[in-house]
Amino acid sequence: MSWYWQLSGDLNTGYSAEIYDIDLFDNSASVIADLQAGGHKVICYFSGGSYEDWRGIKRC
C-alpha cells in the first residue's frame, strides 16, 4: 500500500496514496470524511497524556 505522512502544515490532499497519516489535532472530521470519500484510508496521530507546549487549547 502507498502512504502519505504529514503531521504539520496545511494538509496536501493531492497525493494518490492509499493511506493518509495525519495529525488529528490539526484536521477536522470533515477533512477525514473527504479523504475517506475519495477512497483513502486515514490514520490519525494523537498524543495521549503528554504535554505539547506548541499546541493551543482545542475544545470539541
C-alpha positions as a Markdown table, in Angstrom:
| # | Residue | x | y | z |
|---|---|---|---|---|
| 1 | Met | 0.0 | 0.0 | 0.0 |
| 2 | Ser | 1.1 | 3.6 | -0.6 |
| 3 | Trp | 1.3 | 6.0 | 2.3 |
| 4 | Tyr | 1.4 | 9.8 | 2.6 |
| 5 | Trp | 2.5 | 11.0 | 6.0 |
| 6 | Gln | 2.1 | 14.7 | 7.1 |
| 7 | Leu | 2.0 | 15.9 | 10.7 |
| 8 | Ser | 2.3 | 19.6 | 10.3 |
| 9 | Gly | 1.3 | 22.5 | 8.0 |
| 10 | Asp | -1.7 | 22.8 | 5.6 |
| 11 | Leu | -2.6 | 19.2 | 4.6 |
| 12 | Asn | -1.8 | 18.4 | 1.0 |
| 13 | Thr | -4.6 | 16.2 | -0.3 |
| 14 | Gly | -3.3 | 15.9 | -3.8 |
| 15 | Tyr | -1.5 | 12.6 | -3.4 |
| 16 | Ser | -3.0 | 9.4 | -4.7 |
| 17 | Ala | -1.7 | 7.4 | -1.7 |
| 18 | Glu | -4.0 | 4.7 | -0.4 |
| 19 | Ile | -3.3 | 5.7 | 3.2 |
| 20 | Tyr | -3.0 | 9.2 | 4.7 |
| 21 | Asp | -1.4 | 9.5 | 8.2 |
| 22 | Ile | -2.3 | 13.0 | 9.5 |
| 23 | Asp | -2.4 | 14.9 | 12.8 |
| 24 | Leu | -5.8 | 14.6 | 14.4 |
| 25 | Phe | -5.4 | 18.0 | 16.3 |
| 26 | Asp | -4.9 | 19.9 | 13.1 |
| 27 | Asn | -7.5 | 18.3 | 10.9 |
| 28 | Ser | -11.3 | 18.3 | 11.2 |
| 29 | Ala | -13.7 | 15.5 | 10.9 |
| 30 | Ser | -14.8 | 16.9 | 7.5 |
| 31 | Val | -11.2 | 16.6 | 6.2 |
| 32 | Ile | -11.1 | 13.0 | 7.3 |
| 33 | Ala | -14.5 | 12.3 | 5.8 |
| 34 | Asp | -13.4 | 13.9 | 2.5 |
| 35 | Leu | -10.3 | 11.8 | 2.3 |
| 36 | Gln | -12.4 | 8.7 | 3.0 |
| 37 | Ala | -14.9 | 9.7 | 0.4 |
| 38 | Gly | -12.0 | 9.9 | -2.0 |
| 39 | Gly | -11.2 | 6.2 | -1.3 |
| 40 | His | -8.3 | 6.8 | 1.1 |
| 41 | Lys | -7.8 | 5.1 | 4.5 |
| 42 | Val | -6.9 | 7.6 | 7.2 |
| 43 | Ile | -4.7 | 7.1 | 10.3 |
| 44 | Cys | -4.6 | 10.0 | 12.8 |
| 45 | Tyr | -1.7 | 10.8 | 15.1 |
| 46 | Phe | -2.7 | 12.0 | 18.5 |
| 47 | Ser | -0.7 | 12.4 | 21.8 |
| 48 | Gly | -2.4 | 10.9 | 24.8 |
| 49 | Gly | -1.2 | 12.2 | 28.1 |
| 50 | Ser | 1.8 | 14.1 | 27.1 |
| 51 | Tyr | 2.3 | 17.9 | 27.1 |
| 52 | Glu | 2.9 | 19.5 | 23.8 |
| 53 | Asp | 3.5 | 23.2 | 24.6 |
| 54 | Trp | 3.3 | 24.4 | 21.0 |
| 55 | Arg | -0.4 | 23.4 | 20.7 |
| 56 | Gly | -3.2 | 25.7 | 21.7 |
| 57 | Ile | -6.3 | 24.6 | 23.6 |
| 58 | Lys | -8.9 | 22.9 | 21.4 |
| 59 | Arg | -12.3 | 22.2 | 22.7 |
| 60 | Cys | -14.6 | 19.7 | 21.0 |
